[in-house]
Amino acid sequence: MSPSNELGAYLRARRDLLRPEDFGPADRSRRRVPGLRREEVAQLAGISAEYYLRLEQGRDHHPSAQVLDALARALGLGAEATAYLHQLATPVPRGRPGRRRPERVPAGTRRLVLSLTGVPALVLGRYQDVLVANDLATALSSAHRPGENALRSAFLDPEVRALYGDDWARIAAGTVASVRALAGPESRDAHLAQLVGELSVRSEEFRRLWARHDVAPRASGSSVLHHPQVGPMELSYEKLAVTGTEGQVLVLFHADPGTESARSLALLVHLTADATPPHPAPEPHGARRH
């Protein structure tokens, strides 16, 4: 299979994840693959085994929409994963990889994030780069500091793993899937290729998750964070698209009112306010500088 055969790699990854026993009695003693065989996927999709083999091997680059939908049903893909499959089969013509333009947070969004004092807030770029964060967000996790990359931190920063505890594996898998969803089939993006290459070398767990080709944007959720100062907190998070940008999201954390988590978050607000130096007051209009 050609290294550039993204459609074939995706089909192979998804069929490897299927359990043969879900489709009837399976004789594992005769199986050489972890998931379904090619001919089994072809049968479920109602296409010939030879044609499916051509798709996986990259010898047919133009399957019809009907074939793609049939494959999506056979592989048990959800709506987002099905859309991703269609993108892989109909890629937008791309030129040579170019230099990535710096991501800029809209001025109004930046002011909003920095003005929030009781809610941890930050903006993530297309590939999980932290573009701006308020003091409470950085107090919640060092991975939220502007300039950090949340995907890199999730796999390489032991403090992040300790922060999420038993929930780390779920959060890490969701982060990888959300990066694929935001990036789309953009294998020629230089920044993404560099990030994926680095993490693939340094983290076996990342390499395994990236090879799954999971695609799942995450708009909201919750997790228990084991904060070193205020203890465990169950926080919900909301991810809101920043309009006028290419994939930026505003992330807000909050706790249910009246809960122990809300009291712990309020304590973190208090500790953060005490540790943050006051901003200098603006000079009166027309004041002279000496």
C-alpha positions as CSV (number, residue, x, y, z in Angstrom):
1,M,0.0,0.0,0.0
2,S,1.4,3.4,-1.0
3,P,2.3,5.7,1.9
4,S,0.1,8.4,0.2
5,N,-2.9,6.0,0.0
6,E,-4.9,7.7,2.8
7,L,-8.2,6.1,1.9
8,G,-6.6,2.6,2.0
9,A,-5.0,3.2,5.3
10,Y,-8.2,4.4,6.8
11,L,-10.2,1.4,5.5
12,R,-7.5,-1.0,6.9
13,A,-7.4,0.7,10.3
14,R,-11.2,0.6,10.7
15,R,-11.7,-3.0,9.7
16,D,-8.8,-4.0,12.0
17,L,-10.9,-2.6,14.9
18,L,-14.0,-4.7,14.2
19,R,-14.7,-7.9,16.1
20,P,-15.5,-10.9,14.0
21,E,-17.8,-12.3,16.7
22,D,-20.1,-9.3,16.2
23,F,-20.9,-10.6,12.7
24,G,-21.5,-14.2,13.6
25,P,-19.5,-17.3,14.8
26,A,-15.8,-16.8,14.2
27,D,-13.0,-19.4,14.0
28,R,-10.1,-17.5,15.5
29,S,-7.7,-20.4,15.0
30,R,-7.7,-19.7,11.3
31,R,-7.5,-15.9,11.5
32,R,-4.4,-14.0,10.6
33,V,-5.8,-10.5,11.0
34,P,-7.1,-8.9,14.2
35,G,-10.4,-7.7,12.8
36,L,-12.4,-8.6,9.7
37,R,-10.9,-9.9,6.5
38,R,-11.2,-7.9,3.4
39,E,-13.6,-10.2,1.8
40,E,-15.9,-10.0,4.9
41,V,-16.0,-6.2,4.7
42,A,-16.7,-6.5,0.9
43,Q,-19.6,-8.9,1.6
44,L,-21.1,-6.6,4.2
45,A,-20.8,-3.6,1.9
46,G,-22.2,-5.5,-1.1
47,I,-19.2,-5.1,-3.3
48,S,-16.7,-7.6,-4.8
49,A,-13.7,-8.6,-2.8
50,E,-11.5,-7.7,-5.8
51,Y,-12.9,-4.2,-5.9
52,Y,-12.4,-3.7,-2.2
53,L,-8.8,-4.9,-2.5
54,R,-8.2,-2.3,-5.1
55,L,-9.5,0.4,-2.8
56,E,-7.3,-0.7,0.1
57,Q,-4.2,-0.9,-2.1
58,G,-4.8,2.5,-3.7
59,R,-5.5,1.1,-7.2
60,D,-8.9,2.7,-7.4
61,H,-9.1,6.3,-6.3
62,H,-12.7,7.2,-7.3
63,P,-15.3,5.1,-5.5
64,S,-18.8,6.3,-5.8
65,A,-20.7,8.0,-3.0
66,Q,-23.0,4.9,-2.9
67,V,-20.0,2.6,-2.4
68,L,-18.5,4.9,0.3
69,D,-21.8,4.9,2.2
70,A,-22.0,1.1,2.0
71,L,-18.5,0.8,3.3
72,A,-19.3,3.2,6.1
73,R,-22.3,1.0,7.1
74,A,-20.2,-2.1,6.9
75,L,-17.5,-0.6,9.1
76,G,-20.0,0.9,11.6
77,L,-18.9,4.5,11.1
78,G,-20.8,7.4,12.6
79,A,-21.7,10.6,10.8
80,E,-18.4,12.4,11.4
81,A,-16.3,9.3,10.4
82,T,-18.5,8.8,7.3
83,A,-17.9,12.4,6.2
84,Y,-14.2,11.9,6.8
85,L,-14.3,8.8,4.6
86,H,-15.9,10.9,1.8
87,Q,-13.2,13.5,2.2
88,L,-10.5,11.0,1.9
89,A,-12.0,9.7,-1.4
90,T,-12.5,13.1,-2.9
91,P,-9.4,15.1,-1.7
92,V,-9.0,18.8,-2.6
93,P,-6.1,19.3,-5.0
94,R,-3.1,20.4,-3.0
95,G,0.1,22.1,-3.9
96,R,3.5,21.8,-2.2
97,P,3.5,22.2,1.5
98,G,3.9,25.8,2.4
99,R,4.8,27.8,5.5
100,R,1.9,27.9,7.9
101,R,0.5,31.3,8.7
102,P,0.5,32.2,12.4
103,E,-2.9,31.7,14.0
104,R,-4.3,34.9,15.4
105,V,-7.2,35.1,17.9
106,P,-9.8,37.7,17.1
107,A,-9.3,40.8,19.3
108,G,-12.8,40.5,20.8
109,T,-12.3,36.9,21.7
110,R,-9.0,37.6,23.3
111,R,-10.4,40.4,25.4
112,L,-13.3,38.1,26.5
113,V,-10.9,35.3,27.6
114,L,-8.7,37.6,29.6
115,S,-11.6,39.4,31.2
116,L,-13.1,36.2,32.7
117,T,-12.0,35.7,36.3
118,G,-14.3,33.0,37.6
119,V,-14.2,30.6,34.7
120,P,-11.1,28.9,33.2
121,A,-11.0,29.9,29.6
122,L,-8.6,29.5,26.7
123,V,-8.5,29.3,22.9
124,L,-7.0,26.3,21.1
125,G,-5.8,26.5,17.5
126,R,-6.5,24.0,14.8
127,Y,-3.9,21.6,16.1
128,Q,-4.4,22.2,19.8
129,D,-1.9,25.0,20.2
130,V,-2.8,27.2,23.2
131,L,-3.2,30.7,21.6
132,V,-4.5,32.6,24.6
133,A,-5.6,31.7,28.2
134,N,-6.7,33.5,31.3
135,D,-4.9,33.1,34.7
136,L,-7.4,30.7,36.0
137,A,-6.9,28.3,33.0
138,T,-3.2,28.3,33.5
139,A,-3.7,27.7,37.2
140,L,-5.9,24.7,36.4
141,S,-3.2,23.1,34.2
142,S,0.3,24.1,33.1
143,A,-0.7,22.7,29.7
144,H,-2.9,25.7,29.2
145,R,-0.1,28.2,29.1
146,P,0.0,30.1,25.8
147,G,2.6,28.6,23.5
148,E,2.0,25.1,24.8
149,N,0.4,22.4,22.6
150,A,-2.4,20.5,24.4
151,L,-1.9,17.4,22.3
152,R,1.9,17.3,23.0
153,S,1.2,18.0,26.7
154,A,-1.3,15.2,27.0
155,F,1.2,12.5,26.0
156,L,4.6,14.0,27.1
157,D,3.8,16.0,30.3
158,P,3.6,13.8,33.4
159,E,1.8,16.5,35.2
160,V,-1.1,16.4,32.8
161,R,-1.3,12.6,33.2
162,A,-1.4,13.0,37.0
163,L,-4.0,15.8,36.7
164,Y,-6.5,13.5,34.8
165,G,-5.6,10.3,36.7
166,D,-7.8,7.3,35.7
167,D,-9.5,9.6,33.1
168,W,-6.3,10.3,31.2
169,A,-6.7,7.5,28.6
170,R,-10.2,8.7,27.6
171,I,-9.1,12.3,27.4
172,A,-6.0,11.5,25.4
173,A,-8.0,9.4,22.9
174,G,-10.6,12.1,22.5
175,T,-7.9,14.7,21.9
176,V,-6.4,12.7,19.1
177,A,-9.7,12.1,17.5
178,S,-10.6,15.8,17.7
179,V,-7.4,16.8,16.1
180,R,-8.2,14.5,13.1
181,A,-11.7,15.9,12.9
182,L,-10.4,19.5,12.9
183,A,-7.5,18.9,10.5
184,G,-9.4,16.7,8.1
185,P,-7.3,14.6,5.6
186,E,-4.5,17.2,5.5
187,S,-1.5,14.9,5.5
188,R,0.6,17.5,3.7
189,D,0.2,20.1,6.4
190,A,3.8,20.7,7.5
191,H,2.9,21.7,11.1
192,L,0.6,18.7,11.6
193,A,3.2,16.3,10.0
194,Q,5.9,17.6,12.4
195,L,3.7,17.3,15.4
196,V,2.5,13.8,14.5
197,G,6.1,12.7,13.7
198,E,7.4,13.9,17.0
199,L,4.7,12.3,19.1
200,S,4.9,9.0,17.1
201,V,8.6,8.7,18.0
202,R,8.2,9.8,21.6
203,S,5.0,8.1,22.6
204,E,3.9,4.6,21.8
205,E,0.4,5.4,23.1
206,F,0.0,8.3,20.7
207,R,1.3,6.1,17.8
208,R,-1.3,3.5,18.6
209,L,-4.2,6.0,18.8
210,W,-3.2,7.9,15.7
211,A,-3.1,4.6,13.7
212,R,-6.8,4.0,14.7
213,H,-7.9,6.9,12.5
214,D,-10.6,7.9,15.0
215,V,-12.5,11.0,14.0
216,A,-14.7,12.6,16.7
217,P,-15.0,16.4,17.3
218,R,-15.7,17.1,21.0
219,A,-18.1,20.0,21.7
220,S,-18.6,19.3,25.4
221,G,-17.9,16.7,28.1
222,S,-16.7,16.4,31.7
223,S,-13.8,14.9,33.6
224,V,-12.4,14.6,37.1
225,L,-9.2,16.6,37.6
226,H,-6.9,15.9,40.5
227,H,-5.6,19.4,41.2
228,P,-2.5,19.5,43.4
229,Q,-3.8,22.6,45.3
230,V,-7.5,22.1,45.7
231,G,-8.0,18.4,45.2
232,P,-10.3,16.5,42.9
233,M,-12.9,18.5,40.9
234,E,-15.4,17.2,38.4
235,L,-15.5,19.9,35.7
236,S,-17.5,20.2,32.6
237,Y,-16.1,21.8,29.5
238,E,-17.7,23.5,26.5
239,K,-15.9,24.0,23.2
240,L,-17.3,26.8,21.0
241,A,-16.1,27.5,17.5
242,V,-14.5,30.9,17.1
243,T,-16.1,32.4,14.0
244,G,-13.9,33.8,11.3
245,T,-11.1,31.4,12.1
246,E,-9.9,28.1,10.6
247,G,-10.7,25.7,13.4
248,Q,-10.1,27.7,16.6
249,V,-12.2,26.8,19.6
250,L,-13.0,28.7,22.8
251,V,-12.8,26.2,25.8
252,L,-14.6,27.0,29.0
253,F,-14.6,24.9,32.2
254,H,-17.3,25.0,34.8
255,A,-18.6,23.1,37.8
256,D,-22.2,22.3,38.8
257,P,-23.4,25.0,41.3
258,G,-23.6,24.0,44.9
259,T,-21.2,21.0,44.5
260,E,-17.9,20.3,46.2
261,S,-16.3,20.8,42.8
262,A,-17.8,24.3,42.6
263,R,-16.4,25.1,46.0
264,S,-13.0,23.7,45.0
265,L,-13.0,25.8,41.8
266,A,-14.0,28.9,43.8
267,L,-11.0,28.2,46.1
268,L,-8.7,28.0,43.0
269,V,-10.2,31.4,41.9
270,H,-9.2,32.8,45.2
271,L,-5.7,31.4,45.2
272,T,-5.2,32.6,41.6
273,A,-6.3,36.1,42.4
274,D,-3.9,36.2,45.4
275,A,-1.0,35.0,43.3
276,T,-1.7,37.3,40.3
277,P,0.0,40.7,40.5
278,P,-2.5,43.5,39.9
279,H,-2.5,45.1,36.5
280,P,-1.3,48.7,36.5
281,A,-4.1,51.2,36.3
282,P,-4.4,53.0,33.0
283,E,-3.0,56.6,32.9
284,P,-5.6,59.4,32.9
285,H,-6.2,60.7,29.4
286,G,-3.8,63.3,28.6
287,A,-1.3,62.5,31.4
288,R,2.3,63.4,30.5
289,R,5.1,60.8,30.7
290,H,8.4,61.8,32.3
